[in-house]
Amino acid sequence: MARKKCCPFLASVLLALLTLIKPCLGWSNPSCSAAYQKQGGAAVELEMGVSQAVLRILTTSDGLVGGLFPEGDLPGFYTQWSKQNYPRVEPAKVDWDLLDEDLQMRLLVEVSRRKKTDFFEDRVVPNVKVRDIIHVQFDQTTDFLGQQYQRGEYDVDVSRFFRRVEYISPASVANFSGVELHLRSSEMDAGDLVHSAWNFQAGIGAPKTHLHEHVVEPLPIEALEKAPEETSLVMTEHYRRINLLAEFVSVLKLRRISANKRFSWSRLSTLHFFDSINPNFLSGIYRYFAGEWKYKKLGDLFKMGWVGFRGSDAYDQPNLYGYEYRSISDSSSLPLRKKILSNLQKGMRSQEYGLSSPSMLDWVRSKGVNIRDENAVSALWESTWYKQSYTTLLKRLPAYLRPILGGPVRSFLKVASLRFSWMGNEATKMLLYDWSTDPLFHADPIAQKKLIEEQQRALNRYFKNGEALNVVLKDFVWSSGLLERVAQTFGLEKSDFDALEITP
């Protein structure tokens, strides 16, 4: 099939205009921070193995072999090859595209071998970038980077969207086996950008992979300075709920299985483990919003979770914050994932966080906490996350669940058995946490009653009937109102999750 291209004259005009305005469209030029902050943005991290498809879209800093070795110390095996094959061209000035795949890989491995900084200090692959124009082939009508393409082959200018190339892990440095590409846009919708990332992989002939996406917006400085406690409350709760939503989606994706006896090996193999955020994330993020954003660098402190949190120091412009949505699997329901990410971005951008300041303030007061006491509010946040130690959960176990676990000794033994079971059995903590006093159900006795009944039923099914944890959790999240209440605060309906209801 013939390759399709834009009109050459029109393309040259557009390219000239792009050259003039390009600095104000990216993330990397501090002088354009005002324009960026007005728009917000998102960035997808694509972790990919170095295959032929990936090699084809990579080049050197200047398109020449010498661009890999700015100090001029080209390896001997390459200079010998260059003199034999291109004797009239300086080895450094040989076009990168004239090298075969094996030689390109040898040079990239050599660059990695010479890297002077540790992976954890600097993950960037030296002097390597994504090509400004890449060749893609789409097998069907495809939306890609804000444009729709019919079935066919295209050369697409992606220079506005791709940034640095990084190693995927410490192990990938030695043999250049994996890279992380960064697809960024300050214009595209966050959900559409994820879709474009997968379409990019399909277009270059690479497999679809798990993705991370940073949804980045300016800090609402005016609101944080005018009402720091109230604004910090609603923003911290917003972050807590997007983590709950991400985890609930995972619970719903678990395939139903036949119930097994509680201590059988087959049952243990079905338990679902969460690499969830820790309670100190919420207290730390509350303090960050309440004033630490002015001076504190968070680094990776709150990164590891279904949705990580990043402070302004993670980005290349001041006064930004971001959510790193980490649980975007290649088996995701695309319409649901796009809606979650798009609505998350809209809420951050419009400073509409799903629960109002008055309702959050009322919840804090109901706990007997003074909103002006930062230490007390921080401690409250740490108690408002289901993933706590089993000892703490048992101590705080609500009265309506105690009869199910039995007396103190029996309760201790049941909970102790969870602590030492497969991978810590973290998911069970959802069944032991006191959801009835959660901000989601505050001042709603009807919803609380239903929740309590469903939680009692779920715990009975798990501890007394020995049903599989993933079955019990899935039914509990669905029937208790937890999923629906969290979803509504992000502009989602329960029906949006129907595709995840996998039945036997």
Order of alpha helices (4+ residues) and beta strands (2+ residues): beta-alpha-alpha-beta-alpha-beta-alpha-alpha-beta-beta-beta-beta-beta-beta-alpha-beta-alpha-beta-alpha-alpha-alpha-alpha-beta-beta-alpha-alpha-alpha-alpha-alpha-alpha-alpha-alpha-alpha-alpha
